[in-house]
Amino acid sequence: MSVSIGDQVRLVRPQTFLKTADPMPMLRPPDLVAHDEVGRVMALHPADVAAVRFTRGTFLLSFEQLMLVTEEPELASDPEVPAEPSSVADADSGSDTSSV
């Protein structure tokens, strides 16, 4: 998997500990990051490690522990968003032209 700065990522599985991305890294408990929480890649480090910013801190995680977040499946599962917005617009515009 390739990760670049600015990508949104999520943890693949719960971690046993988290390592902070501070100048003097510390090990922190895993409950600082929820399993479904989305973070943003802030920096790339050697050995396929990324510094990922979550709500409660920035942590060093290997690429293997991360998966990219795609926005398209979230939109498809949202019941508020129409499945085909272009067909709705076409139906509206077609009714306007026939009445004129």
N, C-alpha and C positions, 0 to 999 in steps of 0.2 A: 504494500500500500504506500502511496506517496502522499505526503502531507505538506502543505505549504502554509506560510504565515497568513493568518486571517481566516483559515478554514474553521468551520464549526464541527466539533467532534463530541463524541459521547463515549463513556467507558464501555468496554465489551462485557466485563464482568466486575463484580465488587472486588475491591483490592484488600490486601491484608494490612497495608499501611500506605501512606502517601509521603513523598519526599518533596519538601518545599523547594521553590526555585529561587530562594534567597541567596545572597553572596555566601552565607554560611548555612548550607542546607540542613534541615532538621527533619526527622521522621515524625509524622503526625498521624492521628487515628483516622481510619478510613471513613468514619461517619461525617466528615466535613464535606464530602461530595456524594450526593444521591446518585444511585445507579442510572436514573433516567435524565440527570441534569446535563444540559448542553454547555460546553465550554468553548473558548476560542483560542486557537494556537497563537501564542505571542512571540515565540522564538524557537529556532531549531538548533539542536546541540548535536555533537558527534555521537556516533554509535546509535543512530536512529532513535533519538530521544527528543521530545518536544516539551516546551514549557507551555502549559495550558492554564488559562485563567478561568476559574470557576467563581461562583458567587462568594465563596468563603476563602479564596486564596488562589495562588498560582503554584502549580505542582509540576514536577518533572515526571513524565510518563513515556514509556517506550511506545513506538508506533504499533506494536503488537497488542497493546492494551487499549487501543483506540479504534473507533470506527467513525467514518465521515457521516455527517448528518445531511441528508438530502431533504430539501424543502418540498419537493413534488409529492411524495407519499402523504405528507401531513395535509396538504391541500385536498388531495383526493379523499381522505377520510373525514374531512370536515363537512358535516351535513348542511352547514349554512351556505357553502359555496355551491352554485349550480354546476352540474356536470358538464354542460356545454353552453357557456355564456354566449358564444357567437350565434347559436341557433335561436336564442331568445331575442337577440338584437335584430336578426334577420326577420323573425316573425313580426316584430313590432314595426319595422320599417316597411314590410310588405303590406300591412293593413293600412298604413298611412297613405301609401301611394294609390291604393285601389279606391279609397273614398274620395280622392280629389278629382 
